[in-house]
C-alpha cells in the first residue's frame, strides 16, 4: 500500500542514547484561518508534498475529540495546558497503534479552535483506521467523532495556499477567494513603507511586532493555483524592493527562500515580457 512508505507522523527520530538524528523532521507550517464570524482557527500542517500527492485521491479523516469541561479556559473556551496534554496523549497513542498495526495511514494536520483540537489523517483502510482510533479514544475516555472528506475539500483550510496549485487540486468555486494573512519581515521603517504600499492595493493592516520585526496584513485573495501565484508575483518582489521579505507562510518551501541574501526564486519574480523589454531598453 502506498502510504506505508511514509512515516505516520513525520516527526524527527533520534537515538535516545547517542542523540543521533536517525530521520529529520518533515517541514511543518503554522497557519491562521478565519471563521465566518471573524474568529481564528489555528492550523498546524505537515508539508510533505509526496505524501500529499499520495493523499490527493484518498479519503481525509477528520477526528473530532471532545475535551472535558475543566479542560477549557473560562474566558475564550480554548484548551488549557492540561487539555492539550491529554489531546496529544491521544494523538501519540493513536499514531503508535497505527504503526504497530501497519495500518496505511498518516497524520496530515491538526486544527485548534472552537473549544477542540481536531486531527486530520489520510488512510487507505478507513475501517481499520476507525477501529484503531476508537480503541485509542476509549482508552483515554475521549468521546470521538469521525468525518470523511477529500483533500480537495479540506485543502483551503489545512494546506498552504501555494500547495493547492502545486497539487493541481480542484477546489470548490465558493472556496477560491478567502481572507488570507501575509507576514513580512524587515526593519521598521521599511515595513511601514511596505504597509502603505500594500494598503494601496487593498490589503488590511493587522499588526506589527517590533521584537520579531514582523508586519501582518490580510486580504481576500484567490487561492487556486493561478490566482495565488499572481498574488505572490505581486507582493514578493514589492517586499524585496523595499528591503523586506515575505515570510512564506502560505508557500510550500517556506521562509528561507525569501531571505534578502538570496536571489528570488524565478516563480516569484513577476517578470513580464513588458518588464523585460523595459530592463533591456531602459524605458520607464
N, C-alpha and C positions, 0 to 999 in steps of 0.2 A: 504494500500500500504506500502511496506517495508520501503521506505525512510522517511516516515512520523514519524518514531520512532527516527530519528536523527534531531538535530538542523540544521538549514540551513547553518550556518557559523561555529559553534563550538567555538565561542568566549565566553569569560567569561561574566557571567551575575551577576550584583550586584544590591543591593537595593540602589537607589540614595540617599535616606535619611539617612540610617544607615550605608551604605557602606559594608553591609554584603554580602559576596560572596554566591550567590544562586547556581551557577554552575561554576565549574572551567573551565578554557580554555583548550581545547584539545591541545596536542602537535603539534608544527609546526616545520618545518625544512627548512632552507635556503640552497639551492643547487646551484652549478655552473655547467652549461653545456656549451660545446664548439660547435660553428658552424663550418661548413666545412672550412670557411675562417680563422678560428682561433679566431674569436670574441667570446665574452662570452654572455651567456644568464643567467639571474638570476631567479631562480625558488623558490617560497615560497609555501610549500606544507603542507596540513593538514594531519597529520599522525594518523588516526583513523582506525585501522585495521578492525574493524567490519563494518564500513561504506565502506571501500574499498572492502571487501568481497561481500557486497551487490551490489556494483557498478560494479563488475567484468563482469556480463552478460549484463549490461545495457549500453546504449549509453553515451559517454562522449561528451559534447557540448563545443566547443571552441568559445568564444566570442571575436571577434577582433573589438575593438573600435578605431576609427581614431581620434587622437588629432588635435587641431588647430596648424597652423604653428608656432604661437608665444608661444606654449607650449612645444617647443623642444629647447634644447641648440644648439647654432650655431656650436660648435666645434665637438660634437660627436652625435648629434641628439638624446640625451636622454631626458626623460621628465623633465621639470622644476618642482620646487615645486608646482607652480600653476597648472600645468598639472596633477601632481599626485593627488592633492586635488580634482580636477574635476573627475578624474578616480575613486577615492574612493567614491566620492559622488554618482556616478553611481552605484558602487557595493553595497553601503549601501541601496540605493533606490530599487535596484533590489531584494536584499535579504529580505527587508521589504515587498515588494509586493508579493514575493513568499510565505512568511509566512502568510500574510493576506489572500491570496487566497487558502491556504492549498495545494499548488502545491507540489507534491512529487519530490523535487529537492534539491540538496545540493552542496554547494561550495566545490571544491576539491583542486584547486591550482591556482596560478597566475604566469605569465611569464613576465619579464621586459627585454626589449631589442629590437633592430631593430626599435626604434622610437615609441614603443607602450607598453602598459601594457595590456596583454590579460588574460582572466579569463576562468577557466575550471570548469564546473559543470557536475554532473550526474543527470539524471531525469528518471522518469517512465512515463512522459507525455511530449513528445517532442513538440507537437503542442501547448499545454498550456504554456510551458516554453517559447517557441519562441514568443508567443503573448505578454506575460508579459515583456520579455526582450526588445522587440521592442518598447513597450509603454514607458518603463523607459528610453530608449535611446532617443526617440523623445522628452521626457520632458526635457532632458538636452542637446538637439541638438547635439547628438553624432551619426555620421554615424557608422553603426554596420554591421558586417558580422558574420554569424554563420557557423561553420563546425561541422560535426558529425563524431566521431571516436569511437574506442573501448578502454577500459582501457589497454588491452594488447598492442595495437598500441602505446599509449601515455606513457606507463609505463617507458621506457628508458629515457624519457625526464623529467617527472614530479614526479616520485616516487624515494625514496631512493632505491639504488640497492638491498639491502637485502630484501625489501618488495616484489620484483618480485618473488623471490624464496618462500617466506613465503605464498604468494598468489597463488603459482603454476601457474603463468601466462605463456602462450606460446608466447614468443616474436619472432619476425622475425629473421631468421638466420643472416641477414646482420646487425642486431642491437645488436647482442650478445657481440660484442667486441667494446668498446668505450673508448675514453680518459676520465679518471676519476681522480678527485682531492681527495687527502687524507691529512688531517690535524692532527698534533700531538702536544701534549703539554708536556713541561718539562723544565728543566734547560738548559741553552745554551750549556754547554759542552756535556751534554747527547744528546741533539738534533743534535749536529754536528756529534757525533758518529753514531746516527741513520741515518742521511742523507747519510753518507759514506756507511753504510751497505745497504741502500735502493738503492743507485746508482749502487752498485754491482749487484743488482737484476733487473736492468733496469728501475728504477724509475728516473724521471727527476725533478731536483730542481726547484721550483717556487719562493718561498720567505721564509724569516724568519722575524717574527715580535718580536723584543726584548721586547716591552712593554707587549704584551699578552703572550709571551713565546710560540709562535706557529710556527711550521715548516709546510710548504706546499709543497707537492710533487705530481707528476702526472704520470700516466702510462696508456697505453691501456690495459684494463683488461676485462675478461668475466664478464658479469653482469647477466647471468642466475643464477638460484639458486645454482647449484652445483659448477659452476665456481667461483662465487663471494665468496661463502663460503670458498673455498680453499684459495682465496686471503687473506681473513680475518684471517684464521687459520695460515697463514704465518706471516703477518705483526703485528698482535695484540700481540702475545707472544714475537716477536722480540722487539717491542717497550717496552714492560713490562720488558724484560731482561736488558734493558738499562735505566731503571727508567724513561721511558716516557710513555705516554698514548695516544692511538688513540682517536680522538675527537668524533668518532661515527657518523659523518655526514651522511654517507650512510647506517646506520643501523636503525632498527625500534625503538629500545629503547633509542638510542642516547648516549650522552656523559657520564652520571653518572655511567653507568655500567662498565666503564673502569677506574674509579678512582683507583689510586695506593693503596688506603686504603681498597679496596675491592678485594676479590678473583675474578679471571677472570671467567665469565660465561663458562660453560662447552663447549658450541658450538664454542668457540673461542680458546680453549686451544691447538688445533693442535696435541693433543696426539695421537700417532700411537702405534700399537702393539709393533713395534721395540723400540720405545721410552720408552714404559712401561717396557719392558724387561731390557733396559739399566738402568733404575732407580732402578729396583728391584735387579739386579745383579752387579750394579756398573761398567758396561762395557762402554768404551768410543768408 
